[in-house]
Amino acid sequence: MEWLLANSSHENILLVGIAGLVAGAMSMAAGEYVSVSSQSETEKADLAIEKKSIEQDIEYEKNELALIYQDRGLEPFLAKQVADQLTAHDALGAHARDDIGISEVNNANPVQAAFFSAGAFSLGAALPLLVTYFVTGSQLVFFIAASCLVSLALLGAVAARAGGASIVVGAARATFWGAFAMVLTALVGRAFGVAA
């Protein structure tokens, strides 16, 4: 990598960085879109099966719900009442939520997930790209690696905060796994004769 940087113009290095940012963001978006689309299709298939089951044997389905509510701590009589009332109000909604664990709040949105994934990748790549713009010379590799770890720590902290988890744990986890991936990549590069 140092040889490559020493023999490349600063503009070419920036161009490669921008290309990497765009390619990485597109890759992350595509992967997230495919993943969440698959999840959404699975949920739709599960809902279709549940709808058919309700249409074919509503009493069995109500009893199944009542058993779920009993397992959650309701007395059998009250569990049966709750199952009857929720099924009368919205049978598919009650069974989707309580029997198979699908709620409208958690419905998968592939396009939204793709945009968020691409945005998060771009934000994470922005700091190392800025470092590449301002730093030249033999220390560039070190500064890029350090800025990558700082970006990972910041994004890990933000993600943890958004999820209500420990900011320190989120930042440490992202930084550790990012450093691990960098070391592993460097080792693979050395194995193939590419020194970083």
N, C-alpha and C positions, 0 to 999 in steps of 0.2 A: 504494500500500500504506500509506504514512504517513497519507494522508487517511482510508483505511478504519480504520486503527488509532485515529486521533484521534477518530473519530466512532462508535466501538464501545465497549461496556463491556468491562471486563477479563474478566468472566465469559463474554461472547460470544466473545471471542478464544480463551479456554481451551476453550470448547465446540467451536469450529471446529478447534482443534489436536487435540483428542481425536478428533473425527470424522475428521480427516485421518489420524491414526495408525491408527484402526480400518480406514478405507477402504484405506489404503496397505498395511497388513498383509494384508488380505483379497485385495487385488489381487495382491500378490506371491505369496501362497499359491496362488491360483488359477492364475496364470501358471506357477509352478513345477510344480504338479500336472499341468497339461496338457502341459508340456514333457517332464517325466520319464515320464508315461504314454505319450506318443508314442515315447520312446526305448525303454521297456519293451516296447511292442507290436512295434517294429521288431526288437528282440532276439529276441522269441518267434518272429516270422516267419522270421528268419535261422536260428534253431535248427531250426525245422520243415523248412526247405529242406535244411539240413545232415543232419538225421536221414534224410530221404528219400534223399539222395545216398549215405549210408552203407549204407542198406538195398539200394539198387539196384546199387552197384558198390564194395564194400568195398576191393578191391585198388587201384582208382584212388585212393580216398581215402587209403589207407595210403601210397601212393607220393607223393601230394601232401604229406602230413605229412613224409615222409622228405626231400623237397626243401626244405621249410621248415627242418628241422633242419640240413641241409647248409649252407643260407644263413647259419645262425647259427654255423657253424664245426665241425660234426661231420663226421667222415669218412663217406663214403657207406655203408659196411657198418654202422657203428655207428648212423647215422641211420635206416637201415632197421630195425635191431633195436629201437631206441627206439620208432619208429612202430608196429611190430608189437606190442610189449608194452603200450604205452599204449592202443592200439586194443583189444587183448584185455581190458584191465582196465576201461576206460570209454571206448568209442569216441566217443560224443557229447561227453563232457567234454573229451577230448583235442582233438577237432576244433574245438569251440566256443572253447576257450582259445587254441590255437595257430594255427588257420586263420582264424577270424573275430574273434578278440580279445574274446570274452565269457567272464568268469569269475564264479563264484558270489560272490566277494568284492565285485565291482563291480556286481552286479545292481541295477538301478534300483528304488527304492522311492518311488513318487509321494507317498504320504501323509507319510512321513518328510521328504521334501524340502519339501513344502508347509509342514509345521510349522516346520522350521528356517528357511525363508525368511521366514515370518511373524514368527518370534521375532527374527531378525536385524533385520528392519525395525523392529519394536517397540523393540528395544534402541537402535537408532540414533535413533529419534524421541523417546525418553524424555528425553534431556538438553535438546533444544530445548523440549520441553513443560514441563519443570521451570523452565527459564529464563523461559518465558512466564508461569508461575505467580508467580515472584518479582520479575520486572522489569516496571515499568510506564513509560509515558511515551514520549517521542520517541526514546529510544535502543533501544526494543524491537526494531526491525528489525535493527539492527546486532548486538545480542546474540543474536538468534535465528540470524542467518547465521553468526556466529562459533561458536556452540554446535553448529550443524549440521556445520561443518568439523571441529571437535574430535571429534564423534561419528564422522564418517567416518574420521578418522585413527585413532581407537581401534579401530574395527571392522576397518579395513584391516590394522592391526598384529596384531590377534587372528587374523584369517584367515590372514595370512602365517605367523604362529607355528604355527598348527594344521597348515598345509601344509608346514612345514619351510623356508619361504623367508625372505628378508631382511625383518625387521620394518620397517626404515626404508623400504625400497622399497615394501612393501605399504601402509604408512601414507601415503607420499607419493603413490602412484598413486591411492588412494581420495580423498585430499584434492584433488589436482589435478583429477580428473574431476568431483568434486562441485562444486568452484569453477567449473569450466567450464560445468557444467549450470546453476548459479545465474546466471552472467553471461548465458548464452544465454537463459534464461527471462526475465531482466530486460529484455534487448534485445527479445524478442518482445513483452513487456508494453508497453514504450515504443512499439513499432511500432503497437500497437492502442490507444494512449492511456492505458495503465494504468501510472502511475509507481510504482516501488518505493522 
